[in-house]
Amino acid sequence: MYPHLECVDDLRYVSDLTYPANWFPLARAKQRKIIIHAGPTNSGKTYHAFQRYLESRSAIYCGPLKMLAVEIFNKSNAADIDCDLVTGEERKFADPDGKKEAAHVACTVEMTDIERDIEVAIIDEIQMLRDTQRGWAWLRAFLGVNADEVHLCGEETAIDLIQNLALDTGDTVEIRRYKRLTPIEYMNQAVGDMASVQEGDCIVCFSKSHIYHVCRELEKLGKQCAVIYGSLPPGTKMAQAAKFNDPTDPCKILVATDAIGMGLNLNIRRVVFYTLTKRSEENGTKRSIVIPPSQALQIAGRCGRYGTTHKDKGYVTTFNAEDLEMLHELLQQPLAPIEQAGIHPTADQVELFGYYLPNATLSDLIDIFTTVMTIDNEKYFLCQMDQFKKIAEVIEHVPIPLRSRYIFCCAPIPLQSAFVTTTLLKFVRRFSTGQALTIQWLKEQIEWPLNKPVSVNDLTHLEAVHDTLDLYNWLSYRFEDQFPDRELVRELQTILDEQILSGVTEITSLSTGTGPQTKKMAKNDGQIKRLLMNLKMRRGDSEL
């Protein structure tokens, strides 16, 4: 495809992804023991691995979500085991002065420290190796973590692949299987209508519009509900979960997206699938797809969990009768073994590519890389780099070093938010001038202070601003000199968390336009219409 490239042999050498295990010499210098804790949700697999974590002299927990890392951080310190927290946007230290690292650390999987010599590592939700977006992070953690014991928690579908990868790493593998601690009944009757929704129900939706509709209909019947969806800040999700779990709170129904699939222990008696389809985007085309069996099982497993109010038994059904048969088919399908793990080029590889092709854009470098690379297709697949390339194209015209450009393109932002994407571009432009992105400059960009939301659009905007502040914090750990006001930004996030929580609590009034501010605006609108009508009558105009 690129016959004009004189250095194509060198590029092929740089882009050889055949043996990623060899990228991690510290881990390869050890004879590691891999222990797979395999089983369904609520089977105690992570609990057993965590006990070994607490017993060890040093350990690291690598989880899929910030909330899970925070949970381990809190549990460890509560057990008098000093533990630090490391996520993309936050660092917390057991040492009050923050100068001494604790022997134990809880982190999100992307932040796994592969240089640190430790006794025990836990990599949670190991089946995420197959994820087309983030699978590379689980592969990097598994191949690279420098631990004597590596405990992998997740589905049995990952066992064959782990054993296959262990042939390259030279590690020994032990398998421990678990069964679910409490039974689940897959019901033969759908809920049918909102009047039949009961206390302890979790209605699972796959779009915000469905969430707003369900909340409105429930509150018409006088039923209060908590709300959890993916774009909410972690603090708001945890506050809504606490509200639902509190036996003294009148809120006894949860309306949520698949965001509850991992990371929260909830007092759910019955999971109700409002629908079994969700929107998916592939190659720029959006379409509706039926959720995969693995996701259906993951969500269904959130009911009747051990240690919660409804620990004796959980129930699963659909809202609509026509979905019931399909749900049963999904839940009874055997899960296919995972055959490949996600992988993607490292910053060093891309930077070396840039050395050979100094005039190519980063997006073009990725295209050329994927064209000439070598990969073991029996074990690995290249993770989707659509978001990486889109960010690269957005900031392409801004002159910054290639390594910095690569880091900006790795930023975990919701590209569907025009506000966040535009703010990222503003960050990059100011970064390119060498000027610091101060708190005062940031406030001007987000038009701080922000008002309490009076509509769903307002609430969505506050969520986008929160994502922007997260982006600032994420960048502040990678470019500390030019993003100096991390702690002040956290103070803004605390205020914003309260505003978003307030908006979510009143989500029904926001979505129906019945909030106090909206009523005031509607009253003003009515006054304006009357004035215009009087003016028309005085002037005799048919139109104004």
PyMOL commands that set and color helices and strands:
alter all, ss='L'
color gray80, all
select helices_A, chain A and resi 8-14+20-23+25-28+45-55+66-78+109-111+126-130+135-144+156-169+194-196+208-220+234-245+258-261+293-300+321-332+347-356+362-372+386-394+402-409+418-432+439-446+456-476+486-505+507-512+516-539
alter helices_A, ss='H'
color red, helices_A
select strands_A, chain A and resi 33-38+59-63+83-86+91-92+104-108+118-123+147-154+172-177+184-186+201-204+225-228+253-256+270-273+277-282+285-290+314-318+341-343+380-382
alter strands_A, ss='S'
color yellow, strands_A
deselect
rebuild
show_as cartoon
